[in-house]
Amino acid sequence: MFGKKKSFFLLGLVAVQSLFLSCESRDRRADVSELRFGFTSEPATLDPVNSSNTADGRSILFNVFEGLVKPDTGGNCVPAVAESYTIEQNGLVYRFVIREGIEFHDGSPVRAADAVFTIKEAVKAGFPGFAQIAEAEAEGERNVIITLNAPDPDFLPYLTIGIVPENNPDREKNPIGTGPFMITSYTVQQNMVLEKNPRYWQEGFPKLDRVSAVFLADSDALLLALRGGNIDGATITGSLVQQLDTGVFDILPNPSNMVQLLALNNAVKPLDDIRVRRAINHAVDIPRIIETAFYGRGEPSGSPLIPGLSLYYEDSLKNPYAFDPERAKSLLAEAGYAGGFSLEITVPSNYIMHVDTAQVIVNQLSLAGINASIKLVDWAAWLSETYRDRNYQATIISLDAYNASPRSFLSRYLSDSGSNFLNYRSEAFDRTYKAAQAENSEGRRAALYRDAQKIISGDAAAVYIQDILGFRAFPKGRFSGTRNYPLYVEDFSAIYRIN
């Protein structure tokens, strides 16, 4: 692992040693186009076949690793490491042809065996969707055949997982992919340097020579660095964008494609009572949160699925629990909490948008007699104690997806899911979700996914607030070429410097 607060140069990229110049000498090269982009959290892992990464980590590594297919800006899967594919036997068999001449960052050729190795590693790691693989095999150097236990027309988006070399013994210290950029250095808690991949298969990309991902303590530090010119760009939310001068910065809308929620630990008292969870939902005024904490910029979700997945999103859930403090009090009285109760809301302090949301919610809950307090923790503590150990009552966070599919948002609610940090349990949801997976008709499958959302909402598993509308900010007239996806990713490959 990378040592804390120490700088490391990554191993294994012998073929591109000419790029390993000192920061000082690189900075003197006027012909090098660089983007310094700010983040408030850093990767938990550099291994794409490790499911424990952060949203920002996956966003950065989107530029380093590619799957057999990758998403386009419309959420469709298009060929990437594979140049073509066919789906046979009603979704039971997937055949891929590896792109001719494609190479890893270290110059070694990508083989079918590498793709098969990656898929098998993902199966062992318990990635969503991969448990349904019956067999993955290579035919020669370029053909990959994946056979499923049952036909699955929704399987393709899972194959966006980054392909890694079979013969790389330490993917964490030596991350090697096929993407437009390669990692050349990583200073924990400071920055990660991505250099242009000169062997990238897609002609004309990337446009930039270098991207420095700069890690900052929180959103306030991000804004300060942006204003001071220490970074060239960042993604910010409505409460921060109000503080930027549009005469100085280009402000570009960018949906987060994440669901912000007040997550409730369904296994702890009094939140194990559905009446209490419904009371909390009635006590939270979502439009007011968006207006107060985000200056009216955001789209209410009411669902664990983002509205952007319009085919599958259940529109009736935009406002499933009307703001009604009196109804909330009545439900609490039915549950035996006529005098209210105390609720601790854990919030990662590096995300000011979640802190701002928590402050509004605390005031709203008080109207229903709920004495809420905020516990601020750093990101590492949130991941360890709240997410992994599930040691919390309530927390405010945004949940993203590994790929642009309803499964990536909904699979965490399965009773036996390792990602189910809400401790939600519902036999009805489990049955409906699994029926959707087995349904070949797209229309019926979409209807089942909408039913699954209704079950979660009816059980008041959480308070689903919004898909936060974010904004990318750059110095005026300096950069162009940004792309928006129905995923939380930063695609640096198409960005270019204007001056």
C-alpha positions as CSV (number, residue, x, y, z in Angstrom):
1,M,0.0,0.0,0.0
2,F,1.0,3.6,-0.4
3,G,2.5,5.0,2.7
4,K,0.5,7.7,4.5
5,K,1.7,11.2,3.5
6,K,4.5,9.9,1.4
7,S,5.0,10.2,-2.3
8,F,5.5,7.1,-4.4
9,F,6.2,6.5,-8.1
10,L,4.4,3.5,-9.4
11,L,6.2,0.4,-10.6
12,G,6.0,-1.5,-13.8
13,L,5.6,1.2,-16.5
14,V,9.1,0.6,-17.8
15,A,8.1,1.2,-21.4
16,V,7.0,4.8,-20.6
17,Q,9.9,5.9,-18.4
18,S,10.4,8.9,-20.6
19,L,7.3,10.3,-19.0
20,F,8.7,10.0,-15.5
21,L,10.2,13.4,-15.3
22,S,10.5,15.4,-12.1
23,C,7.7,17.7,-11.3
24,E,10.1,20.7,-11.6
25,S,11.3,19.8,-15.1
26,R,7.8,19.0,-16.3
27,D,6.4,22.2,-15.1
28,R,9.0,24.2,-17.1
29,R,7.7,22.6,-20.4
30,A,5.4,25.3,-21.8
31,D,4.1,22.8,-24.5
32,V,2.6,20.5,-21.9
33,S,-1.2,21.0,-21.4
34,E,-2.3,20.2,-17.9
35,L,-5.5,20.3,-15.9
36,R,-5.4,20.4,-12.1
37,F,-8.8,19.1,-10.9
38,G,-9.9,19.2,-7.3
39,F,-11.6,16.3,-5.3
40,T,-12.7,16.2,-1.7
41,S,-11.9,12.5,-1.3
42,E,-9.4,10.2,-2.9
43,P,-9.4,6.5,-4.0
44,A,-9.7,3.9,-1.4
45,T,-8.0,1.5,-3.9
46,L,-6.3,1.7,-7.2
47,D,-7.4,-1.8,-8.2
48,P,-10.5,-1.8,-10.4
49,V,-11.3,-5.3,-9.3
50,N,-11.8,-4.1,-5.7
51,S,-15.4,-3.1,-4.9
52,S,-14.5,-0.9,-1.9
53,N,-13.6,2.3,-3.8
54,T,-15.1,5.7,-3.2
55,A,-17.2,7.6,-5.7
56,D,-14.4,10.0,-6.4
57,G,-12.0,7.0,-6.7
58,R,-14.2,5.4,-9.4
59,S,-14.5,8.8,-11.1
60,I,-10.8,9.2,-11.4
61,L,-10.1,5.6,-12.4
62,F,-12.6,5.8,-15.2
63,N,-9.8,7.5,-17.0
64,V,-7.3,4.8,-16.3
65,F,-9.1,1.5,-16.8
66,E,-11.6,0.3,-19.4
67,G,-13.8,-2.8,-19.6
68,L,-14.7,-4.9,-22.6
69,V,-17.3,-2.2,-23.1
70,K,-17.7,1.3,-21.7
71,P,-20.7,3.7,-21.2
72,D,-21.3,6.6,-23.6
73,T,-22.9,9.9,-22.6
74,G,-26.3,8.4,-23.2
75,G,-25.7,5.4,-20.8
76,N,-25.3,2.9,-23.7
77,C,-22.6,0.3,-23.7
78,V,-20.1,0.7,-26.6
79,P,-17.1,-1.3,-27.5
80,A,-13.9,-0.5,-25.6
81,V,-11.2,-3.1,-25.0
82,A,-13.4,-5.3,-27.2
83,E,-13.9,-4.1,-30.7
84,S,-17.2,-6.0,-31.1
85,Y,-19.5,-8.3,-29.3
86,T,-22.6,-10.5,-29.9
87,I,-25.3,-11.7,-27.5
88,E,-26.6,-15.1,-28.2
89,Q,-29.1,-17.7,-27.0
90,N,-31.5,-15.0,-25.7
91,G,-28.9,-13.5,-23.4
92,L,-27.3,-16.6,-22.1
93,V,-24.0,-16.3,-24.0
94,Y,-21.9,-13.1,-24.6
95,R,-19.0,-13.3,-27.1
96,F,-16.4,-10.5,-27.4
97,V,-13.5,-9.9,-29.8
98,I,-10.5,-8.1,-28.2
99,R,-9.6,-4.9,-30.1
100,E,-6.8,-5.6,-32.5
101,G,-3.4,-4.1,-31.4
102,I,-4.7,-2.7,-28.1
103,E,-2.0,-2.5,-25.4
104,F,-1.8,-2.0,-21.7
105,H,0.0,1.0,-20.3
106,D,3.2,-1.0,-20.0
107,G,3.2,-1.9,-23.7
108,S,2.1,-5.5,-23.3
109,P,-0.7,-6.7,-25.5
110,V,-4.2,-7.2,-24.1
111,R,-5.2,-10.9,-24.5
112,A,-8.4,-12.7,-24.1
113,A,-6.8,-14.4,-21.1
114,D,-6.5,-11.0,-19.4
115,A,-10.2,-10.4,-19.8
116,V,-11.1,-13.8,-18.5
117,F,-8.7,-13.4,-15.5
118,T,-10.4,-10.0,-14.7
119,I,-13.9,-11.5,-14.9
120,K,-12.9,-14.4,-12.6
121,E,-11.3,-11.9,-10.1
122,A,-14.5,-9.9,-10.1
123,V,-16.5,-13.0,-9.4
124,K,-14.3,-13.8,-6.4
125,A,-14.5,-10.2,-5.2
126,G,-18.3,-10.4,-5.2
127,F,-19.0,-7.7,-7.7
128,P,-22.8,-7.2,-8.3
129,G,-23.9,-9.2,-11.4
130,F,-20.9,-11.5,-11.6
131,A,-22.4,-14.2,-9.5
132,Q,-24.6,-15.2,-12.4
133,I,-21.6,-16.1,-14.5
134,A,-21.4,-19.9,-15.1
135,E,-18.2,-19.8,-17.2
136,A,-15.7,-17.4,-18.7
137,E,-13.2,-18.7,-21.2
138,A,-10.7,-17.5,-23.8
139,E,-10.6,-18.9,-27.4
140,G,-7.2,-18.0,-28.8
141,E,-5.7,-14.5,-28.1
142,R,-8.7,-12.4,-29.0
143,N,-12.0,-14.2,-28.3
144,V,-13.8,-14.1,-25.0
145,I,-16.9,-16.2,-24.3
146,I,-19.0,-15.6,-21.2
147,T,-21.8,-18.1,-20.4
148,L,-24.4,-17.2,-17.7
149,N,-26.4,-19.5,-15.5
150,A,-29.6,-18.1,-17.0
151,P,-30.3,-15.6,-19.8
152,D,-29.8,-12.0,-18.8
153,P,-30.4,-9.2,-21.2
154,D,-29.3,-6.7,-18.6
155,F,-25.8,-8.2,-18.0
156,L,-23.8,-6.1,-20.5
157,P,-23.3,-3.0,-18.3
158,Y,-21.4,-5.1,-15.7
159,L,-18.7,-5.7,-18.2
160,T,-17.5,-2.1,-17.9
161,I,-15.2,-3.3,-15.1
162,G,-11.6,-2.4,-15.9
163,I,-9.5,-5.1,-17.6
164,V,-6.2,-5.8,-15.8
165,P,-3.2,-7.9,-16.9
166,E,-3.2,-11.5,-15.7
167,N,0.5,-11.3,-14.9
168,N,0.4,-8.3,-12.6
169,P,1.0,-9.6,-9.0
170,D,0.2,-6.3,-7.2
171,R,-2.6,-4.3,-8.8
172,E,-2.7,-1.9,-5.9
173,K,0.9,-0.6,-6.2
174,N,1.2,-1.2,-9.9
175,P,-2.1,-0.1,-11.5
176,I,-2.0,-0.9,-15.3
177,G,-5.0,-0.4,-17.5
178,T,-5.8,0.5,-21.1
179,G,-7.4,3.9,-20.5
180,P,-6.5,7.3,-22.0
181,F,-4.4,8.2,-18.9
182,M,-1.9,6.3,-16.8
183,I,-1.0,6.9,-13.2
184,T,2.6,8.0,-12.8
185,S,2.6,9.2,-9.2
186,Y,0.4,9.3,-6.2
187,T,1.0,11.3,-3.0
188,V,-1.6,10.3,-0.5
189,Q,-3.7,13.2,0.8
190,Q,-2.1,15.5,-1.8
191,N,-2.4,14.5,-5.5
192,M,-2.4,11.9,-8.2
193,V,-0.7,12.6,-11.5
194,L,-2.2,11.1,-14.7
195,E,-0.1,11.2,-17.8
196,K,-1.4,10.9,-21.4
197,N,-1.3,7.3,-22.7
198,P,0.6,7.5,-26.0
199,R,-0.6,4.0,-27.0
200,Y,-4.3,4.8,-26.4
201,W,-6.4,3.0,-29.0
202,Q,-8.9,5.8,-29.7
203,E,-7.2,8.2,-32.1
204,G,-7.1,11.8,-31.1
205,F,-7.6,11.2,-27.4
206,P,-6.8,12.2,-24.8
207,K,-6.5,15.9,-25.6
208,L,-4.6,16.9,-22.4
209,D,-1.0,15.8,-21.7
210,R,-1.5,15.6,-17.9
211,V,-4.2,15.7,-15.3
212,S,-3.4,16.3,-11.6
213,A,-6.1,15.1,-9.3
214,V,-5.7,17.4,-6.3
215,F,-7.1,16.1,-3.0
216,L,-8.5,18.7,-0.6
217,A,-9.8,18.4,2.9
218,D,-13.4,19.6,2.2
219,S,-15.6,21.7,-0.1
220,D,-14.5,25.0,1.5
221,A,-10.8,24.1,0.8
222,L,-11.9,23.2,-2.8
223,L,-13.5,26.6,-3.3
224,L,-10.5,28.4,-1.8
225,A,-8.1,26.5,-4.1
226,L,-10.3,27.3,-7.1
227,R,-10.5,31.0,-6.4
228,G,-6.7,31.1,-5.6
229,G,-5.7,29.4,-8.8
230,N,-4.2,26.4,-7.1
231,I,-6.5,24.2,-9.1
232,D,-8.0,24.7,-12.6
233,G,-11.3,23.0,-12.1
234,A,-13.7,21.2,-9.7
235,T,-17.2,19.9,-9.4
236,I,-19.2,21.9,-6.9
237,T,-22.8,22.2,-5.7
238,G,-25.3,25.0,-5.6
239,S,-24.4,26.4,-2.2
240,L,-20.8,26.9,-3.4
241,V,-21.5,27.9,-7.0
242,Q,-23.3,31.0,-5.6
243,Q,-19.9,32.2,-4.3
244,L,-18.2,32.2,-7.7
245,D,-18.2,35.2,-10.0
246,T,-19.5,34.1,-13.4
247,G,-17.4,36.8,-15.0
248,V,-14.3,34.9,-13.7
249,F,-15.4,31.3,-14.0
250,D,-17.2,29.2,-16.5
251,I,-20.0,27.3,-14.6
252,L,-21.3,24.2,-16.5
253,P,-24.3,22.2,-15.2
254,N,-23.4,18.6,-14.3
255,P,-26.0,16.2,-12.7
256,S,-24.3,14.2,-10.0
257,N,-26.2,11.0,-11.0
258,M,-26.1,10.0,-7.3
259,V,-29.0,9.7,-4.9
260,Q,-28.6,11.9,-1.8
261,L,-30.4,10.4,1.1
262,L,-30.8,10.4,4.9
263,A,-30.0,6.8,5.4
264,L,-31.6,5.1,8.3
265,N,-30.2,2.1,10.1
266,N,-33.2,-0.2,9.9
267,A,-31.8,-2.6,12.5
268,V,-31.4,-0.2,15.4
269,K,-34.1,1.1,17.7
270,P,-36.3,3.1,17.2
271,L,-35.6,3.0,13.5
272,D,-36.5,-0.7,13.3
273,D,-40.1,0.4,13.5
274,I,-41.6,1.3,10.1
275,R,-43.9,3.9,11.8
276,V,-40.8,5.8,13.1
277,R,-39.2,5.7,9.7
278,R,-42.3,6.9,8.0
279,A,-42.6,9.7,10.6
280,I,-39.1,10.8,9.8
281,N,-40.0,10.9,6.1
282,H,-43.1,13.1,6.8
283,A,-41.0,15.4,9.0
284,V,-38.4,16.1,6.2
285,D,-39.3,18.9,3.7
286,I,-37.3,17.9,0.6
287,P,-38.2,21.0,-1.6
288,R,-37.1,23.2,1.3
289,I,-33.8,21.4,1.6
290,I,-33.1,21.9,-2.1
291,E,-34.1,25.6,-1.8
292,T,-32.1,26.3,1.4
293,A,-29.0,24.2,1.0
294,F,-28.7,24.1,-2.8
295,Y,-30.2,27.4,-3.9
296,G,-33.1,25.6,-5.6
297,R,-30.7,23.6,-7.8
298,G,-31.6,19.9,-7.7
299,E,-34.2,17.3,-8.6
300,P,-36.2,15.5,-5.9
301,S,-35.9,11.8,-6.2
302,G,-38.0,10.1,-3.5
303,S,-36.4,6.8,-4.8
304,P,-33.2,4.9,-4.5
305,L,-32.9,5.3,-8.3
306,I,-31.8,8.5,-10.1
307,P,-34.5,10.1,-12.2
308,G,-32.1,10.1,-15.1
309,L,-32.7,6.4,-15.7
310,S,-36.1,7.4,-17.0
311,L,-37.2,4.0,-18.3
312,Y,-36.9,2.5,-14.9
313,Y,-37.5,5.4,-12.5
314,E,-40.9,5.4,-10.7
315,D,-42.3,8.9,-11.3
316,S,-44.9,8.7,-8.5
317,L,-42.1,8.7,-6.0
318,K,-41.1,12.3,-6.6
319,N,-42.9,13.2,-3.3
320,P,-44.0,10.0,-1.7
321,Y,-44.2,11.5,1.8
322,A,-45.8,15.0,2.0
323,F,-44.2,17.3,4.6
324,D,-46.5,16.9,7.5
325,P,-45.1,17.3,11.0
326,E,-48.5,16.6,12.7
327,R,-48.7,13.3,10.8
328,A,-45.2,12.5,11.9
329,K,-46.1,13.1,15.5
330,S,-49.1,10.9,15.2
331,L,-47.0,8.0,13.8
332,L,-44.5,8.4,16.6
333,A,-47.2,8.3,19.2
334,E,-48.5,5.0,17.6
335,A,-45.0,3.6,17.9
336,G,-44.7,4.6,21.6
337,Y,-42.7,7.7,21.1
338,A,-45.3,10.4,21.8
339,G,-42.5,12.5,23.5
340,G,-40.2,12.1,20.6
341,F,-36.7,10.6,20.7
342,S,-33.1,11.5,20.1
343,L,-31.5,10.9,16.7
344,E,-27.8,11.1,15.9
345,I,-27.0,12.0,12.2
346,T,-23.5,11.0,11.2
347,V,-22.1,13.2,8.4
348,P,-18.7,13.1,6.6
349,S,-17.3,16.5,7.3
350,N,-15.5,16.8,4.0
351,Y,-18.8,17.1,2.1
352,I,-20.2,20.5,3.0
353,M,-23.3,19.8,0.9
354,H,-24.2,17.0,3.3
355,V,-23.4,19.1,6.4
356,D,-25.7,21.9,5.0
357,T,-28.4,19.3,4.4
358,A,-28.1,17.9,7.9
359,Q,-28.5,21.3,9.5
360,V,-31.7,21.9,7.6
361,I,-33.0,18.4,8.5
362,V,-32.2,18.9,12.2
363,N,-34.5,22.0,12.3
364,Q,-37.2,20.2,10.4
365,L,-37.2,17.1,12.6
366,S,-37.5,19.3,15.7
367,L,-41.0,20.3,14.5
368,A,-42.1,16.6,14.9
369,G,-40.5,16.3,18.4
370,I,-37.4,14.5,17.2
371,N,-34.2,15.8,18.9
372,A,-31.6,15.3,16.2
373,S,-27.9,16.1,16.5
374,I,-25.1,16.1,14.0
375,K,-21.9,14.0,14.5
376,L,-19.2,15.1,12.1
377,V,-16.6,12.5,11.2
378,D,-13.8,12.4,8.7
379,W,-14.2,10.3,5.5
380,A,-12.0,7.4,6.7
381,A,-14.1,7.1,9.8
382,W,-17.3,7.3,7.9
383,L,-16.2,4.4,5.6
384,S,-15.0,2.3,8.5
385,E,-17.6,2.9,11.2
386,T,-20.7,3.9,9.3
387,Y,-20.5,2.1,6.0
388,R,-18.5,-1.1,6.8
389,D,-19.3,-1.6,10.5
390,R,-22.9,-0.1,10.3
391,N,-22.4,1.5,13.6
392,Y,-24.7,4.5,13.3
393,Q,-28.3,5.6,13.6
394,A,-28.7,7.9,10.6
395,T,-26.3,9.4,8.0
396,I,-26.5,11.7,5.1
397,I,-24.6,10.6,2.0
398,S,-24.9,10.3,-1.8
399,L,-24.9,6.9,-3.3
400,D,-23.6,6.4,-6.9
401,A,-23.6,3.3,-9.2
402,Y,-20.9,1.2,-10.8
403,N,-22.7,1.4,-14.1
404,A,-25.8,2.9,-15.7
405,S,-28.3,0.3,-14.8
406,P,-31.1,0.0,-12.2
407,R,-29.3,-3.0,-10.6
408,S,-26.4,-0.9,-9.6
409,F,-28.6,1.4,-7.5
410,L,-31.0,-1.3,-6.2
411,S,-28.9,-4.4,-5.6
412,R,-27.5,-2.9,-2.3
413,Y,-31.1,-3.3,-0.8
414,L,-31.1,-7.1,-1.1
415,S,-31.3,-8.6,2.3
416,D,-28.0,-10.5,1.9
417,S,-26.0,-7.7,0.1
418,G,-22.7,-6.8,1.6
419,S,-23.4,-3.2,0.6
420,N,-26.7,-3.1,2.5
421,F,-25.4,-0.7,5.2
422,L,-29.0,0.4,5.9
423,N,-29.7,-3.1,7.2
424,Y,-32.9,-3.1,5.1
425,R,-34.7,-6.5,5.0
426,S,-37.7,-7.2,2.8
427,E,-38.8,-10.5,1.3
428,A,-41.1,-8.7,-1.0
429,F,-38.3,-6.5,-2.4
430,D,-36.0,-9.5,-2.8
431,R,-38.6,-11.4,-4.7
432,T,-39.4,-8.5,-7.0
433,Y,-35.8,-7.6,-7.7
434,K,-34.9,-11.2,-8.5
435,A,-38.0,-11.5,-10.8
436,A,-36.8,-8.4,-12.6
437,Q,-33.4,-10.0,-13.2
438,A,-35.0,-13.0,-14.7
439,E,-37.4,-11.1,-17.0
440,N,-36.5,-11.0,-20.7
441,S,-39.1,-8.5,-21.7
442,E,-37.7,-5.0,-21.3
443,G,-41.1,-3.5,-20.6
444,R,-42.0,-6.0,-17.9
445,R,-38.5,-5.8,-16.4
446,A,-38.8,-2.0,-16.1
447,A,-42.2,-2.4,-14.4
448,L,-40.7,-4.8,-11.9
449,Y,-37.9,-2.4,-11.1
450,R,-40.5,0.3,-10.6
451,D,-42.4,-2.0,-8.2
452,A,-39.2,-2.7,-6.3
453,Q,-38.7,1.1,-5.8
454,K,-42.3,1.3,-4.5
455,I,-41.6,-1.4,-1.9
456,I,-38.5,0.4,-0.6
457,S,-40.3,3.7,-0.5
458,G,-43.3,2.1,1.3
459,D,-41.0,0.6,3.9
460,A,-39.4,4.1,4.4
461,A,-36.0,2.5,4.3
462,A,-34.5,6.0,4.1
463,V,-35.4,9.6,3.2
464,Y,-34.5,9.9,-0.5
465,I,-33.8,13.5,-1.1
466,Q,-32.5,14.3,-4.6
467,D,-30.1,13.8,-7.5
468,I,-27.9,16.8,-6.6
469,L,-27.3,19.1,-9.5
470,G,-23.6,19.8,-9.6
471,F,-21.6,22.2,-11.6
472,R,-18.1,22.0,-13.1
473,A,-16.2,25.3,-12.6
474,F,-13.2,26.4,-14.7
475,P,-11.4,29.7,-15.1
476,K,-13.2,31.7,-17.8
477,G,-12.4,30.6,-21.3
478,R,-9.6,28.2,-20.3
479,F,-11.0,24.7,-20.8
480,S,-13.6,23.0,-22.9
481,G,-14.8,19.6,-24.0
482,T,-16.5,18.3,-20.8
483,R,-18.9,15.4,-21.1
484,N,-21.8,14.4,-18.9
485,Y,-22.7,10.8,-18.3
486,P,-25.6,9.1,-16.4
487,L,-22.9,8.0,-13.9
488,Y,-20.7,9.8,-11.4
489,V,-17.5,10.1,-13.5
490,E,-15.1,12.7,-14.7
491,D,-14.0,12.0,-18.3
492,F,-10.8,13.9,-18.7
493,S,-10.1,12.4,-22.2
494,A,-12.1,14.9,-24.2
495,I,-11.2,18.1,-22.2
496,Y,-8.8,20.4,-23.9
497,R,-7.1,23.6,-23.0
498,I,-8.1,26.7,-24.9
499,N,-5.4,29.0,-23.7
